[in-house]
Amino acid sequence: MAVIHRATLVPTKLELIHPWLARQPWAGGDGELSRVGSYRFDDPDGEVGIEGFIVERGGTIFHLVLTYRGAPLAGAEPWLIGTMEHSALGTRWVYDGAGDPAAVAALMRGARGEQEQAVLEVHDGDTVVGVQEPDVRVYASGAGAPSFAGAPFAGSAGQLPALVSDGRVCEVTFGGATLRVARVLGSEVGGGAQLVARWRDGADSVAALAG
């Protein structure tokens, strides 16, 4: 269950994403950015917000995974997108999820069918006021997921994902597995176990485990 606060964000998420995306060589420049939708995964430790965004600019659809933390993630400075002030939670450090172990682990579990997207529970202060329907649905699709013994990603505590390559698809290794995350939708993420996103006007694979 992901808690959605009725809160003010400064800057807004799109305002934070926009300049970061404009600097990425795989994003093809600048231009007005619009939100298509988003999905969330729960962090089992309850510490990190994990949100996948589908955004559009100039006819190109991007998939961006963000994490929200209450303190900086040690060693992850290259993955830091920026900070924002949350009227309910205070300062939040926002990271590119491809470099955050909480997001990478959640995407891996999602692709393997071991974790469903989070239920969005809306809070006004300490009061639960409703449940919000997600405008992006994600689900596992495909076969060939690697087999892992014991607890998921055993031995990876305190480690950061290692970047293999970045571009229209970002590839990282973590906890003995390799994850490919689509940055630009329409890009081939591989033939292993996949995480598929569906929204009002489309659907595509957004992440995959290397088979």
Helices and strands as residue ranges (DSSP letters): E 2-5, E 9-10, H 13-22, G 25-27, E 34-41, E 49-57, E 60-69, G 77-79, E 80-86, E 90-96, G 97-99, H 101-111, E 120-124, E 127-132, E 136-141, E 162-165, E 169-174, E 177-182, E 194-199, E 202-209
